[in-house]
Amino acid sequence: MSLNQTIQDEEKAQLGAIAGAGGVTDEPNVPQPPTADTTRDWPVSQEQLSNGEESQTQDDARDMEALAAVRSGPAYSSFSRNQKRYIIFMVSWAGFFSPLSANIYFPALNTLARDLNRSNQLINLTLTSYMIFQGLAPTVFGDLADMGGRRPAYILCFVIYMGANIGLALQNTYPALFLLRCLQSTGSSGTIALGNGVVGDVATSSERGTYIGWAVAGPMIGPAIGPIIGGVLSQFLGWRAIFWFLTIMAGVYLIPFLITYPETGRNIVGDGSIPPQGWNMSLLNYLKVRKDSKTDGLNRTVSREQKRLAQAHLASQRKLRFPNPLKTIHIILEKDVGMILFYNSLIYTAFYDVISTIPSLFQEIYGYNDLQIGLCYIPFGVGCCAASILSGRAMDWNYKRVARNAGIAVDRKRGEDMKDFPLERARIQVIWPQLMIGIAAIFCYGWVLQQEASLAAPLILTFIIGLTLTGAFNVLSTMLVDLYPMSPATATAANNLVRCLMGAAGTAIIQEMIHAMGRGPCFSFIAAVVFVTSPMLWVDTKWGPQWREERRLRVDKHKAEKENKKETQRLEAEGPAGGVQKET
């Protein structure tokens, strides 16, 4: 048999498996190339297949939590467990910069107001502007990442971020501070949306809670150590040292990122087994592809040709264009998604109203300096870090429990068919205990400050607020990725847009609310708003599956119409001559 004929036969059997392994529905039970094990050539002998299946069966029998895992279809991701862990570590590290840049700034607010001769209200506007761009920027970077890949979007984010930090360290005026903080937010905030997008690339729904928990661990460390670092730098080296520190940190991150971080975008590399195009390659990717191109042998030649064809197939489905931030608007207008986004933004606003007022309130009540105020953020940050891990594990546990009760098999390798899965119940059930405790903690926090109680009381309450509210909006953020698995970065960008704009409005008026209402009534009002609107989650649990199915049918219909239109255009382009040639 000729090489060309071999390639054609293999292409038909495997092209769809390599390029389209991102689906969540079961595929026909046909042999698939071992994408995760690159040391073995394809095809594999029948004896090897039998041994592999027997070993897998034994492993599943030992796993008491396994639910008759589905064996058919390609794996969701070809990345090994250790590769996934490294990818999520880098994602978490990248996400660390956005909240770090916001929170490292808090202890220096009073010093900046004095040095630039501006009021606290004007300096607080730099927080508001930061949050506005924290919401707007991911709408561009999310669409860019879903269209052109994760790596280029990350690199662009960090180039902008480093330039803004250098400018902030050198500026001397309030207008420059205001504008450069907007640019700093633009560069750093895109990493949050990109991080959830990467988790959607490599993790199935049944393991997504844990992976998102680890991915947001970095962003949650920011509130814990950011104010401490900012307090130390501002107290002993001056506020400019804060921005030089951030510049150096970003440079340290970019070095291993450029060398090792792989492209994960499913429209670029499929399940991870397809080599990315040039600008999506890390240095290690480039060296591996170059080495493979020099390897001889029929099987490897066939495998390279299959990957080239799959790469071309994915490229034909991509259309590079200027990122469209309006795509997030379409997501926001969906009934179930809009409800989740709005309620998540209320939780986030309450969360941010607490942490943004700590510098002014603690200085007013306890007379603390920048360093002491920074240290007061430690309990809050510890609660945030614990929530990112505990809520992720709780989500995965409840997902398995709901699946077991519904008689649905959980397959960590290939994912589940989400069409009939009670996703809303599996996610939202986890949020209720966290939410109610968090609301009670906010209420108590306001009255503790009203009575100017011992420092231990507000610190304990900030720990509880960090633990519960962070866990609550992590649950809702994970649910958004579940609802949009093929555009997770865009979905997360929509989440950032709504919650950051709402949070910006909250921080802009919170000082005036405290002065007008008093500390206790102000935070009681915030807690009451979050509590009174909580039935929105019950509504989504009840009617969300119906709305999700309506959206799926609408998307499938649009996709079919688009395919029919393309086929009609192709036939018209071929004309009568093409039809005669095909018959011949």
C-alpha positions in Angstrom: 0.0 0.0 0.0 1.3 3.5 -0.9 2.1 6.1 1.7 -0.6 8.4 0.3 -3.3 5.7 0.5 -2.2 5.0 4.1 -2.5 8.6 5.0 -6.0 8.9 3.4 -7.3 5.8 5.3 -5.9 7.0 8.6 -7.2 10.6 8.0 -10.8 9.4 7.7 -10.6 7.5 10.9 -8.7 9.9 13.1 -8.9 13.5 11.8 -12.2 14.2 13.6 -10.9 12.6 16.7 -7.7 14.7 16.8 -9.3 18.0 15.8 -12.6 17.7 17.5 -11.8 16.0 20.8 -13.3 18.9 22.7 -16.9 17.7 22.5 -18.8 16.7 25.6 -21.0 14.1 23.9 -20.1 10.5 23.5 -18.4 9.5 20.3 -18.6 6.1 18.4 -16.5 3.4 20.0 -13.5 3.4 17.6 -9.8 3.2 18.4 -8.1 6.6 18.9 -4.4 7.5 18.7 -2.8 7.8 22.1 -2.5 11.5 22.2 -1.2 11.7 25.8 1.6 9.1 25.2 3.8 10.6 22.5 6.4 7.8 22.8 4.1 5.2 21.2 3.5 5.0 17.5 0.1 4.5 16.0 -1.4 2.0 15.1 -1.2 -0.1 18.3 -1.5 -3.8 18.2 -4.7 -5.5 19.3 -2.9 -7.1 22.2 -1.7 -3.7 23.5 -5.3 -2.4 23.2 -6.6 -5.4 25.2 -4.0 -5.0 27.9 -4.7 -1.3 28.1 -8.4 -1.8 28.5 -7.9 -4.5 31.1 -5.6 -2.3 33.1 -8.1 0.6 32.9 -10.9 -1.7 34.1 -8.9 -2.7 37.1 -8.1 0.9 38.0 -11.7 1.8 37.8 -12.7 -1.1 40.0 -10.4 0.2 42.6 -11.9 3.6 42.5 -15.0 3.5 44.7 -16.2 6.8 43.4 -16.2 5.8 39.7 -19.6 5.6 38.1 -19.2 3.1 35.2 -17.0 5.5 33.4 -17.7 5.9 29.7 -15.0 4.2 27.6 -16.1 5.4 24.2 -14.8 8.5 22.3 -11.5 10.4 22.5 -10.1 11.9 25.7 -11.2 15.5 26.4 -7.5 16.5 26.8 -4.2 14.9 25.8 -2.3 16.7 28.5 -1.1 14.5 31.3 -2.1 15.2 34.9 1.3 16.7 35.7 1.1 18.9 32.6 -2.3 20.1 33.6 -1.0 20.9 37.1 1.8 22.9 35.6 -0.5 24.7 33.2 -2.9 25.6 36.1 0.1 26.7 38.2 1.1 29.2 35.5 -2.5 30.3 35.1 -2.8 30.9 38.8 0.5 32.8 38.9 -0.6 35.0 36.0 -4.0 35.7 37.7 -2.1 36.7 40.8 -1.1 40.0 39.2 -4.5 41.6 38.9 -5.6 41.5 42.5 -2.0 42.0 43.7 -1.9 45.3 41.7 -5.2 46.4 43.2 -4.5 45.4 46.8 -0.8 46.3 47.0 -2.1 49.8 46.4 -4.4 50.1 49.4 -1.9 50.8 52.2 -0.4 53.7 50.1 -3.7 55.5 49.5 -3.3 57.9 52.5 0.4 58.5 51.5 -0.5 59.2 47.8 -3.3 61.6 48.9 -0.7 63.5 50.9 2.1 63.5 48.4 -0.1 64.4 45.4 -2.1 66.9 47.5 -5.4 65.3 46.6 -8.4 64.3 48.8 -9.2 60.7 49.7 -12.3 60.8 47.5 -10.1 61.6 44.4 -7.6 59.0 45.2 -10.4 56.5 45.6 -11.4 57.3 42.1 -8.2 55.6 40.9 -9.7 52.4 42.5 -13.0 53.0 40.7 -11.2 53.5 37.3 -9.1 50.4 37.9 -12.2 48.3 38.4 -14.0 49.8 35.4 -11.1 48.7 33.1 -10.9 45.5 35.1 -14.3 44.9 33.6 -13.8 46.3 30.1 -10.4 44.9 29.2 -11.3 41.1 29.5 -14.0 41.7 26.9 -11.3 42.3 24.4 -8.7 39.8 25.6 -11.3 37.1 26.1 -12.4 37.3 22.5 -8.8 37.5 21.3 -7.9 34.4 23.3 -10.9 32.4 22.1 -10.1 33.4 18.5 -6.3 33.5 18.3 -5.1 31.4 21.3 -4.2 31.9 24.9 -0.4 32.5 24.6 -0.6 35.6 22.4 -3.3 37.1 24.6 -1.2 36.5 27.8 2.0 38.0 26.2 0.1 41.1 25.1 -1.4 41.5 28.6 2.0 41.4 30.3 3.7 43.8 27.8 0.9 46.4 28.5 1.1 45.7 32.2 4.9 46.2 32.5 4.8 49.4 30.5 2.1 50.8 32.8 4.0 49.9 35.9 7.2 51.7 34.7 5.1 54.8 33.9 3.4 54.7 37.4 6.8 54.5 39.1 8.0 57.6 37.2 4.9 59.8 37.3 4.4 62.8 39.5 0.9 64.1 38.9 -2.7 62.9 39.7 -3.9 62.8 36.0 -0.9 60.5 35.1 -1.6 58.3 38.1 -5.3 58.0 37.1 -4.6 57.2 33.4 -1.8 54.8 34.1 -3.8 52.9 36.6 -6.4 52.4 33.9 -3.6 51.0 31.6 -2.2 48.9 34.4 -5.7 47.4 35.0 -6.1 46.7 31.2 -2.9 44.6 31.2 -3.4 42.7 34.4 -7.1 42.1 34.4 -7.2 40.1 31.2 -5.4 37.2 32.9 -8.4 36.4 35.1 -10.6 35.7 32.0 -7.8 33.8 30.3 -7.3 31.6 33.3 -10.8 30.3 33.4 -10.6 29.8 29.7 -7.5 27.6 30.1 -9.3 25.5 32.7 -12.2 25.0 30.3 -9.6 23.9 27.7 -8.0 21.1 29.8 -10.6 20.0 32.4 -13.9 18.2 32.1 -16.9 19.4 34.1 -16.5 16.8 36.7 -13.0 18.0 37.7 -13.4 21.6 36.7 -14.3 22.8 40.2 -11.0 21.6 41.7 -9.0 23.0 38.8 -10.8 26.4 38.9 -10.2 26.4 42.7 -6.4 26.1 42.1 -6.5 28.5 39.2 -8.1 31.2 41.4 -5.8 30.4 44.4 -3.3 32.8 42.9 -5.8 35.6 42.5 -6.9 35.0 46.1 -3.3 35.2 47.4 -3.2 38.7 46.1 -5.6 40.1 48.7 -3.6 38.2 51.4 -0.1 39.4 50.7 -0.6 42.4 48.5 -1.4 44.9 51.3 1.4 43.5 53.4 4.0 44.0 50.6 2.5 47.4 49.8 2.6 48.5 53.4 6.3 47.5 53.8 7.3 49.1 50.5 5.3 52.3 51.1 6.5 52.6 54.7 10.2 52.1 54.1 10.9 52.8 50.4 8.1 55.0 49.3 5.1 54.3 47.1 7.1 54.3 43.9 8.8 51.1 45.0 5.4 49.4 44.7 5.3 49.8 41.0 9.0 48.9 40.4 8.3 45.7 42.4 5.4 44.8 40.1 7.5 45.4 37.0 10.2 43.0 38.2 7.6 40.4 39.2 6.1 40.5 35.8 9.5 40.1 34.1 10.2 37.1 36.3 7.0 35.5 35.3 7.4 36.0 31.5 10.7 34.1 31.4 9.4 30.6 32.2 6.1 31.4 30.4 7.8 32.1 27.1 10.0 29.0 27.4 7.6 26.4 28.7 3.9 27.3 28.6 2.0 25.4 25.9 -0.9 26.7 23.9 -4.2 25.2 25.1 -6.9 26.9 23.0 -9.1 24.1 21.6 -9.5 26.0 18.3 -5.7 26.0 17.9 -4.5 22.6 19.3 -7.7 20.6 19.6 -7.3 18.3 22.6 -3.7 19.4 22.9 -2.2 16.9 20.5 -2.1 19.1 17.4 1.1 21.3 17.1 0.2 25.0 17.3 1.0 27.5 14.6 4.2 29.6 14.9 3.2 32.5 17.1 1.4 30.1 19.5 4.5 28.0 20.1 6.6 28.1 23.3 10.3 27.5 22.9 9.8 23.9 24.0 7.0 23.4 21.5 9.2 24.7 18.7 12.2 22.4 19.6 9.9 19.4 19.8 8.2 20.0 16.5 11.6 20.6 14.9 13.0 17.3 16.4 9.9 15.4 15.2 10.2 16.7 11.7 13.7 15.1 11.4 12.5 11.7 12.6 12.2 8.9 10.0 9.8 6.0 9.8 6.5 5.3 8.1 4.3 5.5 11.2 5.7 8.9 12.3 5.4 10.2 8.8 1.7 9.2 8.8 1.2 10.7 12.2 2.8 14.0 11.1 0.6 14.1 8.1 -2.5 13.5 10.2 -1.6 16.3 12.6 -0.8 18.6 9.6 -4.3 17.9 8.2 -6.0 18.3 11.6 -4.1 21.6 12.0 -5.3 22.8 8.6 -8.8 21.7 9.5 -8.8 23.8 12.6 -7.2 26.8 10.8 -10.0 26.7 8.2 -12.5 27.1 11.0 -10.8 30.1 12.5 -11.3 33.6 11.3 -8.8 36.2 12.6 -10.4 39.6 13.1 -10.3 42.5 15.5 -11.6 41.3 18.9 -15.2 42.1 19.3 -16.1 43.1 22.9 -19.7 43.1 22.0 -19.8 39.3 22.0 -19.9 39.5 25.8 -23.2 41.5 25.5 -24.8 38.6 23.7 -23.9 36.4 26.7 -25.2 38.9 29.2 -28.6 39.0 27.4 -29.2 35.3 27.9 -31.8 34.9 30.6 -30.0 32.3 32.8 -26.6 33.8 32.3 -27.7 37.4 32.9 -29.3 36.4 36.2 -26.1 34.7 37.4 -24.0 37.6 36.3 -26.2 40.2 38.0 -26.2 38.3 41.3 -22.5 37.5 41.2 -21.9 41.2 40.7 -23.8 42.0 43.9 -21.7 39.5 45.9 -18.6 41.0 44.4 -19.6 44.6 45.2 -20.3 43.7 48.8 -16.9 41.9 48.9 -15.1 44.9 47.5 -16.9 47.5 49.7 -15.5 45.7 52.7 -11.9 45.6 51.6 -11.7 49.0 50.0 -12.8 50.8 53.2 -10.4 49.1 55.5 -7.6 51.7 55.1 -9.8 54.7 55.9 -11.9 53.0 58.6 -9.0 51.4 60.4 -6.9 54.5 60.4 -9.9 56.5 61.7 -10.8 54.0 64.5 -7.4 52.5 65.4 -4.9 55.2 64.2 -2.9 52.7 62.1 -0.1 53.5 59.6 0.4 52.0 56.2 2.3 48.9 57.4 -0.2 48.2 60.2 -3.1 48.5 57.8 -1.5 46.1 55.4 -1.1 43.5 58.2 -4.8 43.8 58.9 -5.5 42.2 55.5 -3.9 38.9 56.5 -7.1 37.2 57.9 -9.1 38.3 54.9 -6.5 37.0 52.5 -6.2 33.7 54.3 -10.0 33.2 54.1 -9.9 33.9 50.3 -7.1 31.4 49.8 -8.9 28.7 51.8 -12.1 29.4 49.9 -10.5 28.9 46.5 -9.5 25.3 47.4 -12.4 24.3 49.7 -15.1 25.5 47.4 -13.5 23.8 44.4 -13.5 20.5 46.2 -17.1 21.0 47.4 -18.2 21.7 43.8 -16.6 18.5 42.5 -18.1 16.4 45.4 -21.6 17.8 44.8 -21.2 17.3 41.0 -20.5 13.6 41.6 -23.3 13.3 44.1 -25.9 14.9 41.8 -24.7 12.8 38.9 -24.9 9.6 40.9 -28.5 10.4 42.0 -29.4 11.2 38.4 -27.9 8.0 37.1 -25.4 9.8 34.9 -21.9 8.3 34.5 -19.0 10.6 35.4 -16.0 10.4 33.0 -13.1 12.6 34.0 -11.2 11.8 30.8 -13.9 12.6 28.2 -16.5 14.6 30.0 -20.2 14.1 30.2 -23.1 15.0 27.8 -24.4 18.1 29.5 -27.7 18.1 27.6 -29.7 16.3 30.4 -27.3 16.9 33.3 -28.9 19.0 36.2 -25.9 21.4 36.1 -27.7 24.3 37.8 -28.6 22.1 40.8 -25.1 20.6 41.0 -23.5 24.0 41.3 -26.0 26.3 43.1 -26.6 23.8 45.9 -23.0 24.5 47.1 -23.5 28.2 47.3 -26.3 28.5 49.9 -24.4 27.8 53.2 -21.5 30.1 52.1 -23.8 32.8 51.1 -25.9 33.0 54.2 -22.9 32.9 56.5 -21.2 35.6 54.4 -24.3 37.9 54.5 -24.5 37.5 58.3 -20.8 38.4 58.6 -21.2 41.6 56.6 -24.1 42.7 58.9 -22.0 42.0 62.0 -18.9 43.7 60.5 -20.7 47.0 60.2 -21.9 47.0 63.7 -18.6 45.9 65.2 -17.0 49.0 63.5 -19.9 51.2 64.6 -19.1 50.2 68.2 -15.3 50.5 67.6 -14.8 47.1 69.2 -11.5 45.4 69.8 -9.4 44.8 66.6 -9.9 41.0 66.9 -13.6 41.3 66.1 -13.4 42.9 62.7 -10.4 40.8 61.7 -12.3 37.5 62.5 -15.2 38.8 60.5 -13.0 39.7 57.5 -11.7 36.2 57.5 -15.3 34.8 57.4 -16.2 37.3 54.7 -13.2 36.3 52.6 -13.9 32.6 53.1 -17.6 32.6 52.3 -18.1 35.4 49.6 -15.0 34.2 47.7 -16.4 30.7 47.7 -19.8 32.0 46.5 -18.6 33.8 43.5 -16.1 31.1 42.6 -19.1 28.7 42.3 -21.0 31.1 40.0 -17.8 31.7 37.9 -17.3 28.0 37.5 -20.9 27.6 36.4 -20.4 30.2 33.6 -17.5 28.2 32.2 -19.7 25.1 32.3 -22.4 27.0 30.3 -19.9 28.1 27.7 -17.2 25.4 27.4 -16.2 26.5 23.9 -15.8 30.2 24.7 -14.9 30.2 28.4 -12.7 33.2 28.2 -15.4 35.3 26.7 -17.9 34.0 29.3 -15.5 35.0 32.1 -15.0 38.4 30.4 -18.8 38.9 30.6 -18.6 38.0 34.3 -15.8 40.5 34.9 -17.5 43.2 32.9 -20.7 43.1 35.0 -19.2 42.5 38.4 -16.4 45.1 38.0 -18.7 47.8 36.7 -21.0 47.1 39.6 -18.1 47.0 42.0 -16.7 50.3 40.6 -20.0 52.0 41.3 -20.0 50.5 44.8 -16.5 51.8 45.7 -17.3 55.2 44.2 -20.1 55.8 46.7 -19.2 53.7 49.7 -17.4 56.5 51.5 -20.4 58.8 51.0 -22.8 56.1 52.2 -20.7 55.5 55.4 -20.6 59.3 56.1 -24.4 59.7 55.5 -25.7 56.5 57.1 -23.0 55.4 59.6 -20.9 52.3 59.6 -23.5 49.8 61.0 -26.5 50.9 58.9 -24.4 51.1 55.7 -23.1 47.5 55.9 -26.5 46.3 57.1 -28.0 47.8 53.9 -25.4 46.0 51.7 -26.1 42.7 53.5 -29.9 43.2 53.0 -29.5 43.8 49.3 -27.5 40.6 48.8 -30.1 38.6 50.9 -33.2 40.0 49.3 -32.0 39.3 45.8 -30.8 35.7 46.6 -34.1 34.1 45.3 -32.7 34.8 41.8 -30.5 31.7 42.3 -33.6 29.6 43.1 -35.2 30.8 39.9 -32.1 29.8 37.9 -32.1 26.4 39.5 -35.7 25.8 38.5 -35.9 27.3 35.0 -32.2 27.4 34.1 -32.1 23.9 32.4 -35.0 24.9 30.2 -33.3 28.1 29.1 -30.1 26.3 28.6 -31.7 23.8 26.3 -33.5 26.5 24.3 -30.1 28.2 23.8 -28.5 24.9 22.7 -31.2 24.3 20.1 -30.9 27.9 18.8 -27.1 27.5 18.5 -27.5 24.2 16.7 -30.0 25.6 14.3 -27.7 28.6 13.5 -24.8 26.3 13.0 -26.7 24.0 10.6 -27.9 27.0 8.6 -24.4 28.3 8.4 -23.1 24.9 7.2 -25.9 24.7 4.6 -25.1 28.1 3.3 -21.4 27.3 2.9 -22.3 24.0 1.1 -24.6 25.9 -1.2 -21.9 28.5 -2.0 -19.4 25.7 -2.7 -21.7 23.9 -5.1 -22.5 27.2 -6.9 -18.8 27.9 -7.2 -18.1 24.5 -8.7 -20.8 24.9 -11.3 -21.9 22.3 -13.9 -18.3 21.4 -14.7 -17.5 20.5 -11.1 -20.6 18.3 -10.9 -19.6 16.4 -14.2 -16.0 16.0 -13.0 -17.2 14.6 -9.7 -19.5 12.0 -11.4 -16.6 11.1 -13.7 
